[in-house]
Amino acid sequence: MSDAKRTPLYDFNVANGGRMVDFAGWEMPVQYQSIVEEHKATRAAAGLFDVSHMGEATIEGPQAEAFLNYVLTNDVSSMDDGKALYSLMCHPEGGVVDDLLVYRKAENRYLLCLNASNTDKDIAWLTKHASAFDVSVSDVSADYGLIALQGPKAFEILQGLSSVDLGGLGYYRFVEGEIAGIPCIISRTGYTGEVGVELFVAAEKAAELAEALLAAGTEHGLVLAGLGARDSLRLEAGYSLYGHEIDDEVGPVEAKLMWTVALKKDGDFIGREAILSKKAEGPAKRIVFFKTGGRRIARPGTDIVSGGEKVGTVVSGTFSPILNEAIGSALVDAAVARSGDLAVDQRGKALPIERAKLPFVPLNPQA
C-alpha cells in the first residue's frame, strides 16, 4: 500500500486497532475488531465510520442549478437551502458515471459528495460539461474529513456535543454547527439504513472530532466500524454500490433506481433519451436481491443459473449478521428477474436462492 492515500483519520484508525487495506487507492480500515460485532453494534446502538476517502466538489455560479439539472438525473430545482438530494450522473447511453449526494448550501452554491473510486473521473466529467454554463467546478476533497455516526443511539450521542438543536433535523436535511466545539456540516444521511448523520469537517480537525465522538459514545455502546460492516449494512438496507449494482453499463432502469430520475423536470439532461427508450422497451437485464438460506456467501462474479443455463452474475454478496444467512444481489436476464427458479453455481453445484424484498431487515432511517 506504499502508493495508497491516507485519510485525515489514518493515525486515529491505526491507534484504535484498525486493520488497514487498500480500497480505491486509499488505506482504509476494513475492521477494528469483528465485522459481525461492528455490524450488530451499529444496528443496536451506534457505529462510527471513517468515510473521508469520499470526494467533495463545489458547484458555484449563476447557472449552478441549471448545470446540475443537466448533468444529474434528479431535480435540483426542487431543493431549498439545507436540503440534500441523492442522484445519479449518467452517460448519454444511460449507464451511470456515478451516484452522489447534492447539498444546497445557498442559491447557486452546492456541495457534492462523490464516490472515492470515481472522484477524479467525476471532476473531469463535471468540468467538461461546465464549459457550456456560467459555473465553476472545484475539487475540494482535500479540505474535508468525513465521519459517519450511524445507529439508533446516534442522536443521543451527538446532541450532548452539539451547538445546535438537532431534534428537528429532518431526513436528507443538513445544518452547519459545532460538534465538540468543531465546525461541521451535520447531514442527516447515511449508508446503513439506520438513523444517523454524516459529518463534514475540516481535514485538520477530523481526528479531534473522532476522538470526541468516541469518548462521548462509549457509554452508549458506540463502536468503531470499518468497511466490512459498512458493506454488510448497506447490502442489508438494499442500497446500491457503484461498481456493483450500478456502473458505466448498468443504469437506473436495470437497477430499479428510476425514483432518482426526474423525467418531467424542465430541460434536458444527459442520458434522458436513452433512459426513456430503455424504460419503454424494457432492459435486457435487471438487478435482483436474494437470500441463500445458508451461511455460504455467493461472491461477486459467481454465475446465476436457471434451468441449467447461466442467466446472470452475482454483483454483491455478504453475510447478514441479523438474518444469520448470506445475502446478495445479481444482474440477471430480465426474463427471469421476477419469476422462475434461480440458483448460484458454487463449484458446479446449483444452490437455490430466494428473491428478497428490500430492505432485508426492518429499518427506519427517518425515525
N, C-alpha and C positions, 0 to 999 in steps of 0.2 A: 504493500500500500504506500510505497515511497512517494508516488506521484499524486496520491489522493488528497483532496482538500479536507480541511478541518473546520468544523463549525465553531462558533464562539464558546460552545459548551464542551469542547473536546476534553480539556483538563478536568472539568467537573465530572464528565462521564467516566473517565478513566479512574479518577479518585473514588468514585462510587461503585466500582466493580463492573463497569460496562464492558461487555465482550465486543470488541470493535471489528467490523467487517467493512469491505468496500461495497458501497451502494451508490450507483450512479456517479461514481468518481469521488465519493465522499467517505471519510472514515466515520462510520455511524455505529451506535450500539445496537446490536441485534437483540440483546437481552442483558439484564443485570443479575438476575437470579434464575428464575424459571419462567419460560414463556407462558406456560399454563397458569402459573400463580399470578403473574403480572396481568394476564387477561382477566382472570377471575376477580382480582382486586379492583380492576377498572370497572367491571360490571357491578361489584358490590359496594365499593367506596369511591376510589379515585386513582387515576394513573397520571403520571407526569411524563411527557414525551418531549424530547428534543427534535423539533422538525425545522431546525434552522437551515437545513440544506435546501429547503424550498426557495424558489426565486421570487423576487419582487420587481415590479416595474411601475413607474408613474406615467400617467397619460394626462397631459395638460394642454389647454389651449382653447380658443373659441369654438373649435369644431370637435372637441373631445368626445362629446356624446354621439355625434353623427359618425365619427370614425369608429367608435366601439360598436355601434349598432351595425356597421358594415362588416367588421371583421368577426363579430360574435353572432351566435345563433339566437341567444336570448335577447329580451327587450330592455336595453339600458335606459330608455326613456321613461320606463315605469318606476325608476328609482328616485328616492329623495335622499337628502343628506343623512348619513348614518345607516344606510341600507347596504347589505351585502347581497350578492347575486351569484348563483352558480351558472356557468355557461360553458358551452363548447366553442372551440375555434376550429373551423373546418376548412378543408381543401375545396377547391371548385368541384372536385369529383365526389364530394360528400364524406370522405374519410376525415378523421379527427387529427388536427395539428396538436391540440392539447385540450384538456379540460381544466378550468381555472375558476378562481373566485374574483369578483369585481367588488371593490369598495368605493362608494361615492363619498368623498370627503367634503366636496363643495361643488357648486355648479362648474362643470367642465374641468374638474380636478378629481382624478381617480387613482386608486392603488390597485394593482393586480397581483395576485398570488399565483405563482406558476409552479408546475412540477419540476423537481430538481433535475431530472434527466432531460427535460426539454427546454430549460431556461435559455440557453444560447440560441436554439432553434426558434423559440418563441420571439425573442428580442429581434432576431433577424427578420422574421415574418412580419411583425408589427411595424418595424422600421421601414420595410419595403413598401407596405401599403399606406403608411402615414404620409408618403410623399404627395399624395393627392389631396391631403387635408391640411388645414391650418392647425397643426397639433404637434406636440413634441413627445417623444418616447424616450424614457430614461431608465436604464438598468440600475436599480438601487439595491440589488441583492446584498451587496457587501455591507450595507448600512444597518441591516436588521438581523437580530436573533428572533427566532420564533419558537415559542413554548406552548404546547397544548396541555391543558388541565382538563381531564375528562372523567366523568363518573357522577353518580348521584350525590356525592358529598362535595362536588367541585365548588359550588357557590357558597356553601357553608365555610369552606376553607378560604375562599377568595375574599368574601365580604369583610372579614376581620382585618384584611390588609389593604382594602380599597379606599380611595379618597372619594369615590362616588357611590351612590346607592345603586346597586345592581339588581335590585328586586324587580324593576320594571323593564329590564333589558330583554327585549323580545328576540325570538329565534331569527337568525340571519339579520341582526342589528349589531351595531358596534358603537362604542363611545371611546373618547380619549380621557384618560385619567391617570392616577398614580396607583401602583400596587407596591406596597412596602416602600413608598416614597420614590418609586422609579416610574417615570412617564412611560405609558404604554398605550397602544391601541388594543382595546378589550373587545374581542369579537365573539359573539355567541354562535360559534360554528364549531365544526369538528368532524372527525373521520371515523368515529367509533360507534355512532348510533346512540350514544349516551348524552345526557345533559353535560354541558361544559363550555369552555372558551378556548380560543387561541389568542395568544398574547404576542403582539409585535412590539419589540423592544430594541433600543439602540444596541448594536452588537457588543459594545464595550460594557454594557450593563446586564447582559444576558445571564452571566454566571451568578451575579449578585441576586438577580431576581429568582433564579432557580433555587439557590440556597434558601432564600426567604420562604418560598413556597413549600419546599421540602420540610423545613423546620416547622412551619405552621400546620402542615398537613399530616405529619406523622401520627399525631394522636387521633386523627380521623380515619386512619387506615390507608393513607396515601402511599403508593409505591412508585418508584421509578420504573418506567416501562419502555421497552425497545421496539425495534422494527418488527420483530417476530410477533409480538402481541398486537401491534398496530395493524398488521396484515390480517391476523385471525379475527380481530374485532371488526375491521371494515368488511370482511367477507361475510361474517355473521349478519351484519347490517344490510348486506346486499349492495354495497357501494362499488362502483366501477373503479378500476385502477388502470391508468394509461399503460399500454404495452401488454395488457391482458384482455380486459373486456372491450376496450376501445383502442384503436391505433390508426395509423395512416390509411388503412384499408377498411376498417370496421367503424361505421358511423352510428348516428343516433337511431336510425331505423332498425338496424341489426341489434343494437344494444339496449333497446327499449328505453331510450332517453329522449323520445320526442317531446316530453314535457319541458325540455330545455330549449326547444326550438319554437320561436315566436313567428310562425308563418304569416300572421296577419299584421305584423308591425310595419310601420311606414318605411318605405325604401327597400332596396335590395340588400342582400347580404351574401357573403361568399359561401357557396355551397347550396344555396336555396333551390335552384332548379334541379340539381342532382338529387337532393333530399326529397323534393316533391315527386320526382319521377320514380324513385325507389319506393316511396310510400305508396304510390298509385299501383305500381306493378307488383310490389311485394319483393322483398330481398331474397337472394339465393340462400342466405344463411342467417341464423339468429342465435343470440346468446340465451342459454338456459342455465339456471342454477339447479344444483342437485345435492341430494344426500345419498350416502353409500350404505347406511345401515350398519356399518362396521367402523373400525378404527384405522383401517389401512388407507392412507392418503393416495388419491389419484393425482399424480404430479402433472404440472403443465407439460404439454406435448404428448400425453397419453392419448391413444386412439379411443374414440367413442364408436361403438358398433351397434347395429340394429339388424336383426335377421341375418347375422353373419357377415354383414357388409360394413365397411367403415363409412360413417356418416358425419364425423366431426372430430374435434380435438379438444382436450381439456386445456383451458387457458388459466385457471386458478384452482388451487387445491390446498386445503389445510385441514387441521383437526380442530373441531369446535369443542372447547372445554365445557361449554354449557350444555350442549346436546350429547356430549360424550360419543361423538361419531365424526367421521370425516365428511367434509362438505366441499363443494367446488362449483365451478362454472365451466361451460364449454361452448364453443362455437360449432353449431351443428346445421345440417341441411334443414332448410325451412320446412320441408315436408314432414319431418319427424320432430320438430321443435315442440309441438303441443300434444301430440299423441303417438302411441306406439311404444314398444319396449325399447329401452336404452340400456347399454352396459358399457363399462370401461374394460378395455383389453389389458389385463395385468399378466404379462408374460405368457400370452397365448390363451389365458383363461378369461372368459367373459363374466364379469361380476356385475349383476344388475344394479342400477341406480334408480333413484326416485326423484322426479322433478319436484322442486321446492317452491313454495310461495315465500315472498320476501316481506319482512326480514325473517331470517331463520329462527330468531328468538324474539320474544316480545320486547319492544323498545319504544321509548317516547322521548326523543331528544328535545321536544318542545315543552316538556313538563315544567 
